[in-house]
Amino acid sequence: MKYRVRITATAKLEAEIAFNWIQEQSPTHAVNWFNGLVDAIERLSMFPARWPLAIEDAYFAEEIRQMLYGKIPHVYRVLFTIRNNMVYVLHIRHGTRQGLEKDELIFPDET
């Protein structure tokens, strides 16, 4: 089964912030990192349940999974949930950041 992938506004903003930060360190690397991130997120359309549950999963009835993307020091956690035939990318956070608190994780409407 192929899933549709939808990236929330929050996740898009977090990806943009990460790109800008990496770009300050290495402009060439930032472009490659971002393009790879887009490709990795697109690959969530195939077998997204293969990725492990995130630590945030313990807080919610709905499963929260994570995909790690990047190489040290630019490893990011792509947090997502699966609903029917949709994968919703909820957040993109640096791997060294603490897990999200209950009030930080907002689920998208299905409208």
C-alpha positions as CSV (number, residue, x, y, z in Angstrom):
1,M,0.0,0.0,0.0
2,K,1.3,3.4,-0.9
3,Y,0.6,6.2,1.5
4,R,0.2,9.9,0.8
5,V,2.5,12.1,2.8
6,R,1.4,15.5,4.2
7,I,3.8,17.8,6.0
8,T,2.3,20.1,8.6
9,A,3.0,23.8,8.7
10,T,4.9,23.3,11.9
11,A,7.2,20.7,10.4
12,K,7.8,22.8,7.3
13,L,8.8,25.7,9.6
14,E,11.1,23.5,11.6
15,A,12.8,22.2,8.4
16,E,13.3,25.8,7.2
17,I,14.9,26.8,10.6
18,A,17.2,23.7,10.4
19,F,18.2,24.5,6.9
20,N,19.0,28.2,7.8
21,W,21.1,27.1,10.7
22,I,23.0,24.5,8.7
23,Q,23.4,27.0,5.9
24,E,25.2,29.4,8.3
25,Q,27.7,26.6,9.0
26,S,28.1,25.2,5.4
27,P,25.9,26.6,2.5
28,T,26.7,23.6,0.2
29,H,26.0,21.0,2.9
30,A,22.7,22.7,3.7
31,V,21.3,22.3,0.2
32,N,22.4,18.7,0.1
33,W,20.9,18.1,3.6
34,F,17.6,19.7,2.7
35,N,17.2,17.8,-0.6
36,G,18.0,14.6,1.2
37,L,15.4,15.4,3.9
38,V,12.8,16.0,1.2
39,D,13.6,12.6,-0.4
40,A,13.6,10.8,3.0
41,I,10.2,12.2,3.8
42,E,8.8,11.2,0.4
43,R,10.0,7.6,1.1
44,L,7.7,7.5,4.1
45,S,5.0,6.8,1.5
46,M,6.2,3.2,1.5
47,F,6.1,1.1,4.6
48,P,6.0,4.0,7.2
49,A,5.2,1.6,10.0
50,R,8.8,0.1,9.7
51,W,10.1,3.1,11.7
52,P,10.2,2.8,15.5
53,L,7.8,4.4,17.9
54,A,9.1,7.8,19.2
55,I,9.5,8.5,22.9
56,E,6.5,10.8,22.6
57,D,4.3,7.9,21.7
58,A,3.8,7.1,25.4
59,Y,1.8,10.4,25.8
60,F,-0.8,9.8,23.1
61,A,-3.4,7.3,22.0
62,E,-2.3,7.8,18.4
63,E,1.0,6.3,17.4
64,I,3.9,8.7,17.0
65,R,6.8,7.2,15.0
66,Q,10.2,8.7,14.2
67,M,12.6,8.5,11.3
68,L,16.2,9.7,12.0
69,Y,17.7,11.7,9.1
70,G,21.1,13.1,8.6
71,K,24.7,12.5,9.8
72,I,26.3,13.8,13.0
73,P,26.1,16.7,13.9
74,H,23.0,17.3,11.7
75,V,20.8,14.4,12.8
76,Y,17.1,15.2,12.9
77,R,14.1,13.3,14.2
78,V,11.2,13.3,11.8
79,L,8.1,12.7,13.9
80,F,5.0,11.4,12.2
81,T,1.8,9.6,12.6
82,I,-0.1,7.3,10.2
83,R,-3.8,7.6,9.7
84,N,-5.5,5.3,7.2
85,N,-3.6,5.9,3.9
86,M,-2.0,9.2,5.1
87,V,1.4,9.9,6.8
88,Y,1.4,13.2,8.6
89,V,4.8,14.7,9.4
90,L,4.3,16.5,12.6
91,H,7.7,17.8,13.6
92,I,11.3,17.9,12.5
93,R,13.6,18.3,15.5
94,H,17.3,18.1,16.0
95,G,18.3,14.8,17.5
96,T,19.9,16.2,20.6
97,R,16.8,18.1,21.7
98,Q,14.7,16.7,24.4
99,G,11.4,15.0,23.5
100,L,8.3,17.0,22.9
101,E,6.0,17.7,25.9
102,K,2.4,16.8,25.7
103,D,1.3,20.3,24.8
104,E,3.8,20.7,22.0
105,L,2.6,17.9,19.8
106,I,-0.4,19.1,17.7
107,F,-2.2,16.7,15.5
108,P,-3.5,18.0,12.1
109,D,-7.2,18.1,11.2
110,E,-8.2,15.7,8.5
111,T,-10.1,18.3,6.6
